[in-house]
């Protein structure tokens, strides 16, 4: 079973994913980190990105994320071009990952743009992580040492939270860490029971 895990930037998706990862019967796929690995390891992807964004896209053979982010989060056309280069490769990589880990009860597919990239269509269950906008903004400003305007530009490129929540099976409100932890355990128990009914 594929469980999509999404939420706006700063909502705490990775924190939630790390709680799910503590269960032996579960494995997590972080699409953001895997995309970064692909962008740094594939010479074909590198050349395509340099072709669109220029030589400054990489520094010392490492992806220059701040440079790319400064462009794509202010230019939807460039963002679309980047997604068109990277997403098909991530999709192929994830398909291989699913085959490798078919012994697990379910795979948590963590993706910030699950709906925007239509990856939700490949998921059996969808979980959205929700955090109030102001708290999300403050978290990202602190985490990335970004300005408020830079964070707000990134948020504008994602679906509205309400739109995501309406299409999700489960909601995790990530404000209090203890409550978040117990909510993940509850959802895990529900999913495990659903799987056992079909086996």
C-alpha positions, 0 to 999 in steps of 0.5 A, a space after each residue: 500500500 502506498 500512503 502519500 504524505 503531504 503538507 505545505 512548506 514548514 508544516 512538518 512533513 519530515 517530522 511526521 515521516 520520521 515518526 512513521 519510519 520508527 515502525 518496522 513494517 513501514 518505510 519512508 520515501 522522501 521525494 525531495 531528498 531523492 530528487 536532490 540525489 538524482 540532480 547531483 548524480 545523473 549527468 543527463 539531468 545535470 546537463 538539462 538543468 544547466 541548459 535551463 538555469 546556467 552554470 551557476 546551477 552547480 557549485 563544486 559539482 553540488 546542486 546550488 539549491 538557493 540559486 535554483 530556488 531564487 529563480 523557480 519560486 518567482 517564475 512559474 514557467 521555470 518551475 514547470 521546466 525544472 519539474 518536467 526535468 526532475 519529476 519523471 526521474 523521481 517517479 521511475 526511482 520510486 517505482 523501483 523503490 516500491 518493488 525493492 520494499 514490497 515486504 513492508 506493510 506500506 510505504 510512506 511517500 513524502 512529497 511536498 507537491 503530491 497533488 500539484 505533481 499528480 502523484 496523489 493518483 498513485 497513492 492508496 491513502 493520503 495524509 495531509 500535515 496541517 500547521 497554521 500559516 504564520 507558524 509555518 512561515 516562522 519555521 521556514 524563516 528560521 530553518 532556511 534563514 530566509 526572508 518572509 517574502 522569500 518564504 511567501 513566494 514559495 508558499 504561493 507555488 503550492 496548493 492552498 491547504 484547504 484544497 489539500 485537506 478536502 482530498 486527504 483521507 487523514 489529517 495530522 495537525 502538527 502544532 503540539 509534538 506529543 499530539 502529533 506523535 500520538 496521531 501518527 500512532 493512531 493512523 498507523 494502527 488504522 492502516 495496519 488493521 486495514 491491510 490485515 483485512 485484505 491479507 
